[in-house]
Amino acid sequence: MSSRSQRSVLPGFGLTLGFTIFYLGLIVLVPLSAAFLRTFGMTWSEFVAAVASPRVLASYRVSFGASFAAASVNMGFGFLVAWVLVRYPFPGKRIVDALVDLPFALPTAVAGIALTAVYAKNGWVGQYLEPHGIKVAFSEIGVFVALTFIGLPFVVRTLQPVLEELEPELEEAAATLGAGRWQTISRVIVPQLFPALLTGFALAFARALGEYGSVVFISGNMPMRTEIAPLLIITKLEQYDYRGATAIAVVMLVASFVLLLLINLLQKWSRRYHRV
Amino acid sequence: MSVTATSITKSFGRYTALDDVSLDVGKGKLVALLGPSGSGKTTLLRIIAGLEHADAGSGAIRFHGQDVTTQPAGERGVGFVFQHYALFRHMTVFENVAFGLRVRSRHQRPSSREIAERVESLLGLVQLDGLGRRFPSQLSGGQRQRVALARALAVEPKVLLLDEPFGALDAKVRKDLRRWLRRFHDEVQLTTLFVTHDQEEALEIADEVVIMNQARVEQVGTPQEVYDRPANPFVYQFLGNVNVLRDVTAWSETGPVLDNGRLAGDGLLYVRPHEIEVHLHQPGTAGVPAVLKHVHGAGSQVQLSLELLSTREPVEVELSRAEFLALSVRGNDPVLLRLRPTHALEQDYAI
C-alpha cells in the first residue's frame, strides 16, 4: 500500500464503490439495457413510426404535462404541509403526519378506484363539480388529480428534515433587519429550502411519470386525450407488439433521465454556497 | 438612545422567566446582562428587541422615553446579534450585510451604489475588507460573528443588542473579539446591551453590569462596585471565587469583618481568596490556625488550598508570587490566617 493513499476512519472506498456499481448494474442497468437491446431489432423508420405516431405523441404530452403540473402543485402544497407539521404543535399532529404516508402505502389501483368514486358524476365531490361544468373523472384533470395524490409524500418527506434544521433565528434576524413576512419567506426561507424542494419535485415528478395503476381508472383512457404513455405500452404488450412497447419505453426512459439530470444540475447550482 | 424596561414579567406556561424586572440603560453605555443559564437574561434581551413579548398587563419597554412595547421588532430600530450568528447561508457576506437595506420599501431604499458603499465601509469597520464575495461557510467563527455585527449595524440601529455574542468562539478569539467590541463601542457610542454568562467578559468590557438570577435582577453597578461590594451572597459567589466561613467570632479577632460588606445577613462570612493573609505559626501571633494542603503555582498569582484546624473547612487563598516566596511554606505546614484590611480600598470609593 502506498503511504500516499488517503486514510479515513472508515476505509473501504474501493470495495464499496465496486459493490455499488455491481449492484446498480444488476438492479437498474441490466433490465434497462434489455429494453434498449430489443429496440435495436427495429429499423429506424419502424422505430420512428412506433414512437412518433400522433397517438403516442399525445400520450407523451399527457404523461409529461400532467406529471409536471402535479409535481409543481405538490411542491407548493407539500411545502405548506411540511411547514405546518414542523412548526406548529396541534392536537392530532401524529395522525396527520401518518396520513401523509398513506399514498405511499396504498395499492395504486385502490387509490384510482377511490378517486374515481369520489370524482365521478354521482360521487361525493363530483356531483357538485359536474353541474358547474368541471369534469374531473374521465378527463385530463382526473389524471392530474391522481398524480398529485401519489406524489405528495415525496415533497413532504424530503422537506421535513431540512425544515427542522432551519433555525428560527434566521426569521428573527430577518425581522429585526426590517424584512416583512413575505420578504422573509421569499428571500430567506425558500432559498435555503430550494435544494430540498427540487429533490421533492424530482421524486414526485419521476414517480408520476411511471404511475399507471391509479390513472387508468380515473382517466377513462381516451386516445389522444387522457391516454398516458405507460398505458400505451401495456396496450401494445397486450397486442403482442413487444418492440413497439419497448420503443416507447426507451423514449420515456431517455426523456426522464435527461430531465432528472437537469434537475440534479439545477440542485447542485442552488447549493453552491455549501462548502465551496 | 436610552433603554428602559419597567416591571417586565414573562412566563412560559408555569415557568416564570422574568419576575417584575426593571432595567435602565443610559445613552451610549455598554451594559452587560450577566447571570447563570435560566436566569432570564436572554428573555429580557429578546423582549427589548421585540422578538418576544412580556405578559399581557405587565410593564413597558421605552426607547428614549418613547413607548415601544407594542411595536414589532422591525420597527424598533434595534440591531440584534445572535449567539450562533444566524447568517443567511445562501447569501454572500456582502448580501448578508446589505439585506437590511435591500428589504426596505422602494422610496426608502438607497440606490445600489449607496448600498455597495455602505456595505464596504461596514466591512472595513469590522475588519473584513475584501471578504464580501465569500459565503459564510468559508469564514471562521470570529469572522462570522463580525459579519453578523456588520449586518445588524447596516440598518443604523439606535440600540445594539447582543445575545451571548462570543459564546460559540474559542477562548483566544473570544478575548480578542470582546476587546475589539469595547474599542468599537468607544468609537461609535451606540447604546449596547449584551448578554453573557461569563463574568470575566462582563467585568472586563462593560460600563455597567446587571446581575440576574432566577428571573430577577440581583444587583446593578459598575464592574468594580459589583465585584468589590456584592449586594448579597448570590452575587458574591457568582462573581469570582469566595470563601464562605462559618466561625465569624474567630475571624473577627484577626481583622475587620465588616469591611467590604463581608458579613452577610445569613451569619456567614464571605471573603475573597486575595483578602486573606498567611503568616507563619509563631507563639503569640493572632490568627486562625490552618494547615497548607496544596499549592497551585502556575500563573502570576499563587493559589493555596488550606484547611482550618478547628472546623476542617477548606479555604482558598491567593498570594502574589513575592509574598509566597517570602513565606517559604510547604505542604502540611501549619500557618495562621488573618483577614486583610481593606480600608484603603474603601476610601478610594469615597471620591
Interface residues (C-beta under 8 A of the other chain):
Chain A: E167 E169 L170 E172 A173 A174 A175 T176 L177 G178 A179 G180 Q183 R187 V188 P191 Q192 F194 Y273 H274 R275 V276
Chain B: A49 G50 L51 P72 A73 G74 E75 V78 G79 F80 F82 H84 A86 F88 R89 H90 M91 F99 G100 V103 R104 F135 P136 S137 Q138 A148 R151 A152 A154 V155
